[in-house]
Amino acid sequence: MEQISPIQALLQQRTLLQLEYYTEKEAFRKLTEQMGMQRKVKRGDAWFPLQVGKSFYNSQNQTAIEVFRTSDQDIEHNFEFGRPVMFFMVKKMGKNENQGNTALQQPENASDANHKVQNSNLKGQSIKYFSFTGTVSYVDGD
């Protein structure tokens, strides 16, 4: 029976965790693509579009960013303290790819991939997920 050193066991565990992370990222991307962004907004799992307010450092020396939704304010949202969030940008496909709207989404897992949106309201546009995620620290209405 061959014994594995603790370092090798940790490296193997890290490799497996990375594989799981990237698999879940791809599954999230496909689910969002299949479901459509408008459906996520209607379910309260995403705010699109949103307005970015001030950014500051909180008492734990972490960057905090205030965001406000600018539409669909009558829809109940699912953002709660401690829940992970991610930011994305919807870009028009074609000439003006640098123009877009920023938004906030509550992920199952984060994804930084670009993909084409299937929803009829956002057709001809692509979603670019930013490489950082965040955590909800406070929610007051919108």
DSSP file (Angstrom, degrees, kcal/mol; ACC not computed):
  #  RESIDUE AA STRUCTURE BP1 BP2  ACC     N-H-->O    O-->H-N    N-H-->O    O-->H-N    TCO  KAPPA ALPHA  PHI   PSI    X-CA   Y-CA   Z-CA
    1    1 A M              0   0    0      0, 0.0     2,-0.4     0, 0.0     0, 0.0   0.000 360.0 360.0 360.0 127.6    0.0    0.0    0.0
    2    2 A E        -     0   0    0      1,-0.0     2,-0.4     0, 0.0     0, 0.0  -0.699 360.0-144.7 -89.8 132.5    1.4    3.3   -1.1
    3    3 A Q        -     0   0    0     -2,-0.4     2,-0.4     0, 0.0    -1,-0.0  -0.785   7.8-142.4 -97.0 139.7    1.3    6.3    1.3
    4    4 A I        -     0   0    0     -2,-0.4     5,-0.0     1,-0.0     0, 0.0  -0.839  21.1-119.8-100.0 135.0    0.7    9.8    0.0
    5    5 A S     >  -     0   0    0     -2,-0.4     4,-2.4     1,-0.1     5,-0.2  -0.326  25.1-112.9 -68.5 155.8    2.6   12.6    1.7
    6    6 A P  H  > S+     0   0    0      0, 0.0     4,-2.3     0, 0.0     5,-0.2   0.868 117.9  53.3 -58.2 -37.0    0.5   15.3    3.3
    7    7 A I  H  > S+     0   0    0      2,-0.2     4,-2.4     1,-0.2     5,-0.2   0.923 109.7  47.5 -64.5 -44.0    1.7   17.9    0.8
    8    8 A Q  H  > S+     0   0    0      1,-0.2     4,-2.4     2,-0.2    -1,-0.2   0.888 110.9  51.9 -64.3 -38.3    0.7   15.6   -2.1
    9    9 A A  H  X S+     0   0    0     -4,-2.4     4,-2.3     2,-0.2    -1,-0.2   0.909 110.8  47.6 -64.2 -41.8   -2.7   15.0   -0.5
   10   10 A L  H  X S+     0   0    0     -4,-2.3     4,-2.5     2,-0.2    -2,-0.2   0.903 111.7  49.9 -65.8 -40.9   -3.2   18.8   -0.2
   11   11 A L  H  X S+     0   0    0     -4,-2.4     4,-2.2     2,-0.2    -2,-0.2   0.894 111.4  49.0 -63.9 -39.8   -2.2   19.4   -3.8
   12   12 A Q  H  X S+     0   0    0     -4,-2.4     4,-2.2     2,-0.2    -2,-0.2   0.910 111.4  49.3 -65.3 -42.0   -4.6   16.7   -4.9
   13   13 A Q  H  X S+     0   0    0     -4,-2.3     4,-2.4     2,-0.2    -2,-0.2   0.902 110.4  51.2 -63.3 -41.1   -7.4   18.2   -2.9
   14   14 A R  H  X S+     0   0    0     -4,-2.5     4,-2.5     2,-0.2    -2,-0.2   0.912 109.3  50.4 -62.1 -43.4   -6.6   21.7   -4.3
   15   15 A T  H  X S+     0   0    0     -4,-2.2     4,-2.2     1,-0.2    -1,-0.2   0.911 111.3  48.4 -61.6 -43.1   -6.7   20.3   -7.9
   16   16 A L  H  X S+     0   0    0     -4,-2.2     4,-2.3     2,-0.2    -1,-0.2   0.893 111.2  50.2 -65.4 -39.6  -10.1   18.6   -7.2
   17   17 A L  H  X S+     0   0    0     -4,-2.4     4,-2.6     2,-0.2    -2,-0.2   0.890 110.1  50.3 -66.0 -39.3  -11.5   21.8   -5.7
   18   18 A Q  H  X S+     0   0    0     -4,-2.5     4,-2.5     2,-0.2     5,-0.2   0.912 110.3  50.1 -63.8 -41.9  -10.4   23.9   -8.7
   19   19 A L  H  X S+     0   0    0     -4,-2.2     4,-2.0     1,-0.2    -2,-0.2   0.922 112.0  47.5 -61.3 -44.6  -12.0   21.4  -11.0
   20   20 A E  H  X S+     0   0    0     -4,-2.3     4,-2.5     2,-0.2    -2,-0.2   0.909 111.3  51.9 -62.7 -42.5  -15.2   21.6   -9.0
   21   21 A Y  H  X S+     0   0    0     -4,-2.6     4,-2.2     1,-0.2    -2,-0.2   0.938 112.3  43.8 -60.2 -49.9  -15.1   25.4   -9.0
   22   22 A Y  H  X S+     0   0    0     -4,-2.5     4,-2.0     1,-0.2    -1,-0.2   0.836 112.6  53.1 -68.8 -32.1  -14.6   25.7  -12.8
   23   23 A T  H  X S+     0   0    0     -4,-2.0     4,-2.1    -5,-0.2    -1,-0.2   0.924 111.7  45.2 -66.1 -44.3  -17.3   23.0  -13.4
   24   24 A E  H  X S+     0   0    0     -4,-2.5     4,-2.4     2,-0.2    -2,-0.2   0.858 110.2  55.4 -67.9 -35.1  -19.8   25.0  -11.3
   25   25 A K  H  X S+     0   0    0     -4,-2.2     4,-2.3     2,-0.2    -1,-0.2   0.928 109.9  45.5 -60.4 -46.0  -18.8   28.2  -13.0
   26   26 A E  H  X S+     0   0    0     -4,-2.0     4,-2.4     2,-0.2    -2,-0.2   0.886 111.6  52.3 -66.8 -39.0  -19.6   26.8  -16.4
   27   27 A A  H  X S+     0   0    0     -4,-2.1     4,-2.3     2,-0.2    -2,-0.2   0.903 110.1  49.1 -64.0 -40.5  -22.9   25.3  -15.1
   28   28 A F  H  X S+     0   0    0     -4,-2.4     4,-2.6     2,-0.2     5,-0.2   0.918 110.4  50.9 -63.3 -43.8  -23.9   28.7  -13.7
   29   29 A R  H  X S+     0   0    0     -4,-2.3     4,-2.3     1,-0.2    -2,-0.2   0.920 112.3  46.3 -59.9 -45.1  -23.0   30.4  -17.0
   30   30 A K  H  X S+     0   0    0     -4,-2.4     4,-2.6     2,-0.2    -1,-0.2   0.892 111.7  51.2 -66.4 -39.7  -25.1   27.9  -19.0
   31   31 A L  H  X S+     0   0    0     -4,-2.3     4,-3.1     2,-0.2     5,-0.3   0.921 111.7  46.8 -63.5 -44.3  -28.0   28.2  -16.6
   32   32 A T  H  X S+     0   0    0     -4,-2.6     4,-2.5     1,-0.2    -2,-0.2   0.905 113.4  49.3 -63.3 -41.3  -28.0   32.0  -16.9
   33   33 A E  H  < S+     0   0    0     -4,-2.3    85,-0.5    -5,-0.2    -2,-0.2   0.904 116.2  42.3 -63.5 -42.0  -27.7   31.8  -20.7
   34   34 A Q  H  < S+     0   0    0     -4,-2.6    -2,-0.2     1,-0.2    -1,-0.2   0.906 118.6  43.6 -72.2 -42.8  -30.6   29.3  -20.8
   35   35 A M  H  < S-     0   0    0     -4,-3.1     4,-0.3    -5,-0.2    -2,-0.2   0.863 104.9-131.5 -74.9 -37.5  -32.9   31.1  -18.3
   36   36 A G     X  -     0   0    0     -4,-2.5     4,-1.4    -5,-0.3     3,-0.1   0.209  14.5-101.8  92.1 142.9  -32.3   34.6  -19.6
   37   37 A M  H  > S+     0   0    0      1,-0.2     4,-2.2     2,-0.2     5,-0.2   0.877 116.9  58.6 -68.9 -38.8  -31.5   37.7  -17.6
   38   38 A Q  H  > S+     0   0    0      1,-0.2     4,-2.6     2,-0.2    -1,-0.2   0.877 104.6  52.4 -60.4 -36.3  -35.0   39.2  -17.6
   39   39 A R  H  > S+     0   0    0     -4,-0.3     4,-1.8     2,-0.2    -1,-0.2   0.899 108.2  50.5 -66.0 -39.3  -36.3   36.1  -15.8
   40   40 A K  H  X>S+     0   0    0     -4,-1.4     5,-2.4     2,-0.2     6,-0.9   0.884 110.9  49.5 -64.5 -37.5  -33.6   36.4  -13.2
   41   41 A V  H ><5S+     0   0    0     -4,-2.2     3,-1.0     4,-0.2    -2,-0.2   0.932 110.7  49.4 -65.0 -45.4  -34.6   40.1  -12.7
   42   42 A K  H 3<5S+     0   0    0     -4,-2.6    -2,-0.2     1,-0.3    -1,-0.2   0.803 109.6  52.2 -65.1 -29.7  -38.3   39.1  -12.4
   43   43 A R  H 3<5S-     0   0    0     -4,-1.8    -1,-0.3    -5,-0.2    -2,-0.2   0.605 116.7-115.1 -79.7 -12.4  -37.4   36.4   -9.8
   44   44 A G  T <<5S+     0   0    0     -3,-1.0    34,-2.5    -4,-0.6    -3,-0.2   0.603  86.9 114.3  88.0  12.4  -35.5   39.0   -7.7
   45   45 A D  S   <S+     0   0    0     -5,-2.4    61,-3.0    -6,-0.2     2,-0.3   0.511  76.2  32.8 -93.1  -6.3  -32.1   37.3   -8.3
   46   46 A A  E     -A  105   0A   0     -6,-0.9     2,-0.5    59,-0.2    59,-0.2  -0.996  63.0-144.9-147.7 149.2  -30.6   40.2  -10.3
   47   47 A W  E     -A  104   0A   0     57,-3.1    57,-1.9    -2,-0.3     3,-0.1  -0.980  26.9-158.2-112.0 122.1  -30.8   43.9  -10.5
   48   48 A F        +     0   0    0     -2,-0.5     2,-0.1     1,-0.3    55,-0.1  -0.943  67.3  11.5-151.4 128.3  -30.5   45.3  -14.0
   49   49 A P  S    S+     0   0    0      0, 0.0    21,-1.5     0, 0.0    22,-0.5   0.748  82.6 176.2 -79.1 174.9  -29.7   48.0  -14.7
   50   50 A L  E     -E   69   0B   0     52,-1.6     2,-0.5    19,-0.2    52,-0.3  -0.934  27.2-126.9-137.7 163.6  -28.4   49.6  -11.6
   51   51 A Q  E     -E   68   0B   0     17,-3.8    17,-2.7    -2,-0.3     2,-0.5  -0.938  22.1-135.7-111.6 131.3  -26.7   52.9  -10.5
   52   52 A V  E     -E   67   0B   0     -2,-0.5    15,-0.3    15,-0.2     3,-0.1  -0.757  25.3-174.4 -88.3 126.8  -23.5   52.8   -8.6
   53   53 A G  E     -     0   0B   0     13,-3.7     2,-0.1    -2,-0.5    -1,-0.1   0.271  43.7 -30.8 -92.9-139.2  -23.4   55.2   -5.7
   54   54 A K  E     -     0   0B   0     11,-0.1    12,-2.7    13,-0.0     2,-0.4  -0.417  51.2-148.5 -81.6 157.3  -20.4   56.0   -3.4
   55   55 A S  E     +E   65   0B   0     10,-0.2     2,-0.3    -2,-0.1    10,-0.2  -0.970  28.6 149.6-123.4 144.1  -17.6   53.6   -2.6
   56   56 A F  E     -E   64   0B   0      8,-2.5     8,-4.0    -2,-0.4     2,-0.5  -0.937  47.4 -90.8-158.8 172.8  -15.8   53.6    0.8
   57   57 A Y  E     -E   63   0B   0     -2,-0.3     6,-0.2     6,-0.2    -2,-0.0  -0.859  40.8-144.4 -97.2 131.7  -14.0   51.5    3.3
   58   58 A N    >   -     0   0    0      4,-2.7     3,-2.0    -2,-0.5    -1,-0.0  -0.129  38.2 -82.2 -84.1-173.7  -16.2   50.0    6.0
   59   59 A S  T 3  S+     0   0    0      1,-0.3    -1,-0.1     2,-0.1    -2,-0.0   0.679 130.7  55.5 -66.9 -17.3  -15.2   49.5    9.7
   60   60 A Q  T 3  S-     0   0    0      2,-0.1    -1,-0.3     0, 0.0     3,-0.1   0.209 119.3-110.3 -97.4  14.4  -13.5   46.2    8.7
   61   61 A N  S <  S+     0   0    0     -3,-2.0     2,-0.4     1,-0.2    -2,-0.1   0.821  75.2 135.9  60.6  34.9  -11.3   48.0    6.2
   62   62 A Q        -     0   0    0     -4,-0.0    -4,-2.7     0, 0.0     2,-0.3  -0.866  63.3-103.9-108.7 146.5  -13.1   46.4    3.3
   63   63 A T  E     -E   57   0B   0     -2,-0.4     2,-0.4    -6,-0.2    -6,-0.2  -0.527  37.9-165.8 -69.3 130.0  -14.2   48.2    0.2
   64   64 A A  E     -E   56   0B   0     -8,-4.0    -8,-2.5    -2,-0.3     2,-0.4  -0.954   3.9-165.5-118.3 139.0  -18.0   48.8    0.2
   65   65 A I  E     -E   55   0B   0     -2,-0.4     2,-0.4   -10,-0.2   -10,-0.2  -0.990  11.9-143.4-127.0 125.9  -19.9   49.9   -2.9
   66   66 A E  E     -     0   0B   0    -12,-2.7   -13,-3.7    -2,-0.4     2,-0.3  -0.737  22.5-177.4 -86.2 133.9  -23.5   51.3   -2.7
   67   67 A V  E     -E   52   0B   0     -2,-0.4     2,-0.4   -15,-0.3   -15,-0.2  -0.974   9.7-165.4-131.3 148.9  -25.7   50.3   -5.6
   68   68 A F  E     -E   51   0B   0    -17,-2.7   -17,-3.8    -2,-0.3     2,-0.3  -0.996  20.9-126.9-132.2 135.0  -29.3   51.3   -6.4
   69   69 A R  E     -E   50   0B   0     73,-1.5   -19,-0.2    -2,-0.4     3,-0.1  -0.620  14.4-164.3 -82.2 145.7  -31.6   49.6   -8.9
   70   70 A T        +     0   0    0    -21,-1.5     2,-0.3    -2,-0.3   -20,-0.1   0.453  67.5  28.1-109.5  -4.4  -33.1   52.0  -11.4
   71   71 A S  S    S+     0   0    0    -22,-0.5   -23,-0.2     1,-0.1    -1,-0.1  -0.951 103.4  36.2-149.0 169.0  -36.0   49.8  -12.7
   72   72 A D    >   +     0   0    0     -2,-0.3     3,-1.3     1,-0.1    -1,-0.1   0.858  62.7 154.8  54.5  40.0  -38.3   47.0  -11.6
   73   73 A Q  T 3   +     0   0    0      1,-0.3    -1,-0.1    -3,-0.1     4,-0.1   0.647  62.7  65.3 -73.5 -13.7  -38.4   48.5   -8.1
   74   74 A D  T 3  S+     0   0    0      2,-0.1     2,-0.4     0, 0.0    -1,-0.3   0.573  82.7  95.0 -82.2  -9.1  -41.8   46.8   -7.4
   75   75 A I  S <  S-     0   0    0     -3,-1.3     2,-0.1     1,-0.0   -32,-0.1  -0.702  80.7-122.0 -87.4 129.3  -40.2   43.4   -7.6
   76   76 A E        -     0   0    0     -2,-0.4     2,-0.2   -34,-0.1    -2,-0.1  -0.465  30.9-145.0 -64.8 137.3  -39.2   41.8   -4.3
   77   77 A H        -     0   0    0     -2,-0.1   -32,-0.2    64,-0.1   -33,-0.1  -0.660  13.8-140.5-105.6 164.5  -35.5   40.9   -4.3
   78   78 A N        +     0   0    0    -34,-2.5     2,-0.5    -2,-0.2   -33,-0.1   0.107  57.0 127.8-108.2  18.9  -33.6   38.0   -2.8
   79   79 A F        +     0   0    0    -35,-0.2     2,-0.3   -33,-0.0    -2,-0.1  -0.685  32.2 167.4 -83.3 123.2  -30.5   39.9   -1.6
   80   80 A E    >   -     0   0    0     -2,-0.5     3,-2.0     4,-0.1    56,-0.3  -0.881  44.2 -72.8-131.5 161.5  -29.9   39.3    2.1
   81   81 A F  T 3  S+     0   0    0     -2,-0.3    56,-0.2     1,-0.3    -1,-0.0  -0.265 117.1  14.7 -54.0 133.2  -27.0   39.9    4.5
   82   82 A G  T 3  S+     0   0    0     54,-3.4    -1,-0.3     1,-0.3    55,-0.1   0.302  90.7 131.5  86.7  -9.5  -24.1   37.6    3.9
   83   83 A R    <   -     0   0    0     -3,-2.0    53,-2.7    53,-0.1    -1,-0.3  -0.529  60.1-114.3 -77.7 142.8  -25.2   36.4    0.5
   84   84 A P  E     -B  135   0A   0      0, 0.0     2,-0.3     0, 0.0    51,-0.3  -0.475  35.7-175.3 -74.9 147.1  -22.6   36.4   -2.3
   85   85 A V  E     -B  134   0A   0     49,-2.5    49,-2.7    21,-0.2     2,-0.3  -0.930   9.1-160.5-135.7 161.6  -23.1   38.7   -5.3
   86   86 A M  E     -BC 133 105A   0     19,-2.7    19,-2.8    -2,-0.3     2,-0.3  -0.975  13.7-131.3-140.8 155.9  -21.3   39.4   -8.5
   87   87 A F  E     + C   0 104A   0     45,-0.7    43,-2.3    -2,-0.3     2,-0.3  -0.810  25.2 175.3-107.3 148.1  -21.2   42.2  -11.0
   88   88 A F  E     -BC 129 103A   0     15,-1.9    15,-2.6    -2,-0.3     2,-0.4  -0.957  20.3-138.9-144.7 164.2  -21.7   42.0  -14.7
   89   89 A M  E     -BC 128 102A   0     39,-2.3    39,-2.9    -2,-0.3     2,-0.6  -0.989  10.5-143.6-127.1 134.9  -21.9   44.3  -17.7
   90   90 A V  E     -BC 127 101A   0     11,-2.3    11,-1.3    -2,-0.4     2,-0.4  -0.880  24.8-169.9 -97.9 122.3  -24.3   43.9  -20.7
   91   91 A K  E     -BC 126 100A   0     35,-3.2    35,-2.9    -2,-0.6     2,-0.3  -0.867  24.3-117.7-114.7 145.8  -22.6   45.0  -23.9
   92   92 A K  E     -B  125   0A   0      7,-1.0     2,-0.3     4,-0.5    33,-0.2  -0.637  33.0-123.9 -75.9 135.9  -24.0   45.5  -27.3
   93   93 A M  S    S+     0   0    0     31,-2.7     2,-0.4    -2,-0.3     3,-0.2  -0.652  76.2  25.7 -80.7 136.0  -22.5   43.1  -29.8
   94   94 A G  S >  S+     0   0    0     -2,-0.3     3,-0.6     1,-0.2    -2,-0.0  -0.948 116.6   1.5 121.2-136.2  -21.0   44.9  -32.8
   95   95 A K  T 3  S+     0   0    0     -2,-0.4     2,-1.2     1,-0.2     3,-0.2   0.923 125.9  44.4 -61.9 -53.5  -19.6   48.4  -33.1
   96   96 A N  T >   +     0   0    0      1,-0.2     3,-1.5    -3,-0.2    -4,-0.5  -0.415  62.2 146.9 -96.6  59.4  -19.9   49.9  -29.6
   97   97 A E  T <   +     0   0    0     -2,-1.2    -1,-0.2    -3,-0.6    -2,-0.1   0.650  67.2  64.3 -71.1 -12.6  -18.7   47.0  -27.5
   98   98 A N  T 3  S+     0   0    0     -3,-0.2     2,-0.4    -7,-0.1    -1,-0.3   0.593  88.6  81.6 -85.3  -9.9  -17.3   49.3  -24.9
   99   99 A Q    <   +     0   0    0     -3,-1.5    -7,-1.0    -7,-0.2     2,-0.3  -0.776  59.2 122.9 -96.8 139.5  -20.7   50.7  -24.0
  100  100 A G  E     - C   0  91A   0     -2,-0.4     2,-0.4    -9,-0.2    -9,-0.2  -0.986  54.0 -95.4-175.3 175.5  -22.9   48.9  -21.6
  101  101 A N  E     - C   0  90A   0    -11,-1.3   -11,-2.3    -2,-0.3     2,-0.3  -0.891  31.3-135.3-109.1 138.7  -24.9   48.8  -18.4
  102  102 A T  E     + C   0  89A   0     -2,-0.4   -52,-1.6   -52,-0.3     2,-0.3  -0.680  30.0 174.2 -90.8 147.7  -23.5   47.5  -15.1
  103  103 A A  E     - C   0  88A   0    -15,-2.6   -15,-1.9    -2,-0.3     2,-0.4  -0.921  26.6-123.7-148.2 171.9  -25.7   45.2  -13.0
  104  104 A L  E     -AC  47  87A   0    -57,-1.9   -57,-3.1    -2,-0.3     2,-0.4  -0.954  24.7-177.0-123.9 137.6  -25.7   43.1   -9.9
  105  105 A Q  E     -AC  46  86A   0    -19,-2.8   -19,-2.7    -2,-0.4   -59,-0.2  -0.988  27.1-132.0-138.1 146.0  -26.6   39.4   -9.7
  106  106 A Q        -     0   0    0    -61,-3.0   -21,-0.2    -2,-0.4     2,-0.1  -0.860  38.2-161.3 -95.5 107.9  -26.9   36.9   -6.9
  107  107 A P        -     0   0    0      0, 0.0     3,-0.2     0, 0.0   -61,-0.0  -0.428  35.0-148.3 -91.2 161.7  -24.9   33.8   -8.1
  108  108 A E  S    S-     0   0    0      1,-0.5     2,-0.3    -2,-0.1   -83,-0.1   0.788 100.0  -8.7 -81.8 -39.4  -24.9   30.2   -7.2
  109  109 A N  S    S-     0   0    0    -85,-0.1    -1,-0.5   -84,-0.1     2,-0.1  -0.967  87.4-101.6-150.0 151.9  -21.2   30.5   -8.2
  110  110 A A        -     0   0    0     -2,-0.3     2,-0.3    -3,-0.2   -82,-0.1  -0.387  32.1-169.8 -77.8 152.9  -19.3   33.3   -9.9
  111  111 A S        -     0   0    0     19,-0.2   -89,-0.0   -83,-0.1   -85,-0.0  -0.996  18.2-171.3-141.6 137.5  -18.4   33.2  -13.6
  112  112 A D        +     0   0    0     -2,-0.3     2,-0.1    19,-0.1    19,-0.1   0.158  51.6 117.1-112.2  18.8  -16.1   35.5  -15.5
  113  113 A A        -     0   0    0    -88,-0.1    16,-1.0    15,-0.1     2,-0.4  -0.476  61.4-126.8 -86.1 155.9  -17.0   34.3  -19.0
  114  114 A N  E     +D  128   0A   0     14,-0.2     2,-0.3    -2,-0.1    14,-0.2  -0.786  36.9 164.7 -92.6 143.2  -18.6   36.2  -21.8
  115  115 A H  E     -D  127   0A   0     12,-1.4    12,-2.7    -2,-0.4     2,-0.3  -0.987  38.9-101.7-157.0 158.0  -21.7   34.8  -23.4
  116  116 A K  E     -D  126   0A   0     -2,-0.3     2,-0.3    10,-0.2    10,-0.2  -0.571  38.0-122.2 -80.8 138.8  -24.6   35.8  -25.6
  117  117 A V        -     0   0    0      8,-2.1     7,-0.4     5,-0.3     8,-0.3  -0.646  16.0-163.5 -85.6 135.3  -27.9   36.5  -23.9
  118  118 A Q        +     0   0    0    -85,-0.5    -1,-0.1    -2,-0.3     5,-0.1   0.645  55.1 109.0 -91.5 -17.2  -30.9   34.4  -25.1
  119  119 A N  S >  S-     0   0    0      1,-0.1     3,-1.1     3,-0.1     4,-0.3  -0.332  72.1-130.4 -66.4 141.3  -33.6   36.7  -23.6
  120  120 A S  G >  S+     0   0    0      1,-0.3     3,-0.7     2,-0.2    -1,-0.1   0.823 105.8  55.6 -63.8 -31.8  -35.6   38.6  -26.2
  121  121 A N  G 3  S+     0   0    0      1,-0.2    -1,-0.3     0, 0.0    -2,-0.1   0.723 117.7  34.8 -72.5 -19.5  -35.2   41.9  -24.3
  122  122 A L  G X  S+     0   0    0     -3,-1.1     3,-1.0     3,-0.1    -5,-0.3   0.159  83.2 142.5-120.3  16.7  -31.4   41.6  -24.4
  123  123 A K  T <   +     0   0    0     -3,-0.7    -5,-0.1    -4,-0.3     3,-0.1  -0.242  65.8  31.3 -61.7 149.3  -30.8   39.9  -27.8
  124  124 A G  T 3  S+     0   0    0     -7,-0.4   -31,-2.7     1,-0.3     2,-0.3   0.628 104.5  99.6  78.3  13.4  -27.8   41.0  -29.7
  125  125 A Q  E <   -B   92   0A   0     -3,-1.0    -8,-2.1    -8,-0.3     2,-0.3  -0.880  59.1-145.5-127.9 159.9  -26.0   41.7  -26.4
  126  126 A S  E     -BD  91 116A   0    -35,-2.9   -35,-3.2    -2,-0.3     2,-0.5  -0.917  12.3-130.0-125.4 154.4  -23.4   39.8  -24.4
  127  127 A I  E     -BD  90 115A   0    -12,-2.7   -12,-1.4    -2,-0.3     2,-0.6  -0.893  15.5-166.2-104.7 129.8  -22.8   39.5  -20.7
  128  128 A K  E     -BD  89 114A   0    -39,-2.9   -39,-2.3    -2,-0.5     2,-0.4  -0.961  11.0-151.9-114.7 112.4  -19.3   40.1  -19.3
  129  129 A Y  E     -B   88   0A   0    -16,-1.0   -41,-0.2    -2,-0.6     2,-0.1  -0.692  18.8-124.4 -82.6 133.4  -19.0   38.9  -15.7
  130  130 A F  E     -     0   0A   0    -43,-2.3   -19,-0.2    -2,-0.4   -43,-0.1  -0.399  18.0-119.9 -74.1 157.0  -16.3   40.8  -13.7
  131  131 A S  E    S+     0   0A   0    -19,-0.1     2,-0.3    -2,-0.1    -1,-0.1   0.500  88.8  74.3 -80.8  -2.8  -13.6   38.8  -12.0
  132  132 A F  E     -     0   0A   0    -45,-0.1   -45,-0.7   -20,-0.0     2,-0.3  -0.773  60.5-162.6-109.6 156.4  -14.5   39.9   -8.5
  133  133 A T  E     -B   86   0A   0     -2,-0.3     2,-0.3   -47,-0.2   -47,-0.2  -0.758   6.4-162.3-124.0 174.2  -17.4   39.0   -6.3
  134  134 A G  E     -B   85   0A   0    -49,-2.7   -49,-2.5    -2,-0.3     2,-0.4  -0.845  15.5-119.8-146.0-177.9  -18.8   40.6   -3.2
  135  135 A T  E     -B   84   0A   0     -2,-0.3     2,-0.3   -51,-0.3   -54,-0.1  -0.995  29.2-114.0-132.3 137.5  -21.0   40.0   -0.2
  136  136 A V        +     0   0    0    -53,-2.7   -54,-3.4    -2,-0.4   -53,-0.1  -0.556  36.6 169.2 -70.0 126.3  -24.2   41.7    0.8
  137  137 A S        +     0   0    0      1,-0.4     2,-0.3    -2,-0.3    -1,-0.2   0.655  65.8   6.1-109.7 -23.7  -23.7   43.7    4.0
  138  138 A Y        -     0   0    0    -58,-0.1     2,-0.4   -57,-0.0    -1,-0.4  -0.940  55.3-168.8-161.1 135.0  -26.8   45.8    4.1
  139  139 A V        +     0   0    0     -2,-0.3     2,-0.4    -3,-0.1   -58,-0.1  -0.988   8.7 172.8-129.8 124.4  -30.0   46.0    2.1
  140  140 A D        -     0   0    0     -2,-0.4     2,-0.6     1,-0.0    -2,-0.0  -0.841  64.1 -66.3-130.3  94.4  -32.5   48.9    2.5
  141  141 A G              0   0    0     -2,-0.4   -64,-0.1     1,-0.3    -1,-0.0  -0.496 360.0 360.0  66.7-110.5  -35.3   48.8   -0.1
  142  142 A D              0   0    0     -2,-0.6   -73,-1.5    -3,-0.1    -1,-0.3   0.417 360.0 360.0-101.1 360.0  -33.7   49.4   -3.4
